């Protein structure tokens, strides 16, 4: 929950998140923190969505 918000709070201003991704140094821990949390959220979403595909097809056919 709160761990995904922590890098934004560390920046001080939320509008700087894009600067971290575009101009961040490869050796910056903040860049790797944002990248790893983003990758984790993306992988978790895919992991939850893929098993639901057959169920969504059944719901589509019923309605």
Secondary structure, 3 states (H helix, E strand, C coil): CCHHHHHHHHHCCHHHHHHHHHHCCCCCHHHHHHHHHHHHHHHHHHHHHHCCHHHHHHHHHHC
